[in-house]
């Protein structure tokens, strides 16, 4: 995104990267594996998290990454300069003085062409979450223990959703949706949501005002702007006439944005107002995991994202490119291979499609494959994470939730075991009654052949961008 806007950020291969609030290293460890020439530092106030991350790095044999137990307030010039500074899911949850410190770090520690990332809870969408969170906080307020706080918060929201189950109003619909959402998040996350006293959500224009006051500039949002092709012509015309930041604020109103992923640069970095066509033509692109291709009545193709129509075209070259991206997913393809050299489609089409968030683009391809080889392999980090629990990090640094069979299979995808050996291992676990899809559903009771379980797990590994080449 920074390169498209005219910056020349450092290649990841030898970049210096800092993450503020790195937790257990889920963002940084895959990067350290993929880019052994990079210099990577993560810091967090939770010593248990940085200690765990350091142990994982040691087990993986990584010498290009360091995890520091440190307060944000301690970060100064002695830390050096960074090409990328990441701060994910922290900004909205800390005291105002620490928000200012985060912005100060971005402004003073970024290299001249460096890129900062700050995610934050956004308005107006966060208002809907507050409807449920206010109730849960009130119910849990007398409690101090983790377990009791979480149990009471979940119970009161479940009660509200059940009480309003037959109601058709907006409020009832919001609480039902929030109950479904909160039921799917881990206890630790729910405790954080209900117990934090510092939380603040921002309108986009409020966030940009704070960014500018810190001598930073907004580049764009890493998630795209979600303009809809189904909106009335008058709406799209109105948006097209707005300056970039006004347009972004109106888009966030229309999309009910609740979470933003802002990209920032130093105030003295030169930026473009529109995407650089030369950079567009150098990209590797592909459909995001949620994007769906659908035919239109006029014989074209529509690109939908989470059920929302994001882009459509009747152009034959564009349709051919979209179908090639669909068949290659999750791999990305170079733009130079998707279009003829004489085609005028790439800049115009890709600028629009990228802005919707239905396409993903990088300057260097991910280390992954869409082929299921005879001896399939995942990264050593994925194998380690699968041994430890039910969530692993794919090659695009996205979390992937596992069931029992997937957890078992991923641990064995080291490039040394063929499908026959994998099927045999699954069959042995089934006979022992130890392989389960979830705690109360043993696969041994379902009588599914081990070969079918192996094949489905490998298909899922491919779909979730977990497979790597030897």
Steps between C-alpha positions, in 0.01 A plus 500: 500500500785739578671431168172554314480843667847602382723393789796266456492284812789264572476142367400260776797276428736726696261740675507613862163428662363598842170388652352686797296260712624185325335255741625146435652592163227373266559787255880500513603134515370417148679808366825395666470156339423641156765777510819377668680820396255728680560644848187464711420625850180446696422662834222444749428588862396140574821319589333160473409577135847615395660209683273254318572668164873484567478130581317435172763697307774294666324174418471609136867597493431864410786746559346804324228571756504636854216531750536767768304535822458876491257784567414714197617803698856361501535499120740775393774579248719218637262249339600625156302566183250264338360447152172366640337560838190294582253566781204263478195504729668721761426864416134503610573315824767712669498827692514828302866559595595162352304571181709815463815296565404248229464785250827655620683171444357476148601860423853484639608138445373452140755521219452769235301259279375291791145379547308490826193290573250578776170318536222647710134451586296723273175688504218487409516118505631473854176651631330165430760310703449739790135397525612153606821596679320749725269225620785254555713754686210587727435136583868425563586824683506366861729214401878501486580139412560400138275195493203658675519818293496304174222263610273781623559706184416208271195404706338844495547539124356153439202591718441822303525323164251234613259756646494695173518198270152559354530879479543660158640841598848633429614473863396136525681422176816672625502305826446170320788577264723603790415181688605296197820703464597494869432126519777441247781697666743355758443561870815713529378733225156529659655578838707773337189648336295506819765607750701773326447849642695686230317410180427760234365461146567767238332651201745505211529879499580497876776244447651697211498816713710323766729358232563843347569653842781243536660600164376190321288458189232246416578287192188286484323208666652153466153349465382701198220756494208267417327716237197309367408462134134460602477846657291755308678703234444818701683348799797387293519838328493678835782283634710544187484878540634499857862555606663171605455539876143631478418209270647257751290643783179475296590143403544411866158650576341302216680175584443532876873444554583358843870419454760691300855413394672828426829531311715800586819673389712793613358841416798578272457186286375577148168332420282469191131583500422202274648154454827484302424299180862379472479344846164340414660321205779364725264344757414142579123478546230251593148466634462526876367193681153657536469621138254316272462517121144498369363537144282803424184502290681707236761228447770658716651410835430646842755488779324478838647533846317350798177503298543862388556584132838674486593508130357389164623501143400389152856531371621164367864557604396589855268200525781270382733649761244458779442135410874433498530658844212284622661179376839593649367595844654524759810573289545846350588562136714774342299765317738461207369145448134589540480757221657553158765771488275711274200475732377816668309299759753454787530853643131593480356163596748420777477845657124456534508136609779551753312789657202274571708253703392209277853465362824473693828622359867480597831606348652156568302174496422302814688174556207265446366256246158395375636156404454203729828319449576133563676597821312813612668754725405792725738740674678391820307773683166347397614155617609646832174695544294191412678306775415775748135573414216549256610827334786529248638784287485456124746627237308829475532555877130427556372286791341170403274310742549122495284201580647181648593325173661815356702550818623140478579510128684834497752375755602233248532715189879530508568402140617153602170312524298404193124460495521126573693568820261782591196277446659228714564743785139623487369142496706412808363801687145412399535145628633638827198735519728801543430693179207738539343783304400667827489386863179297466525369142757218464573424134519131583122504555430662161652216299663739253792332315839629609594575138201734468592679822857544372381631162259748659762628745744559213233686303432718804873562545519617138190720528630668818841581345691262728691290244853600399733378230796273584 
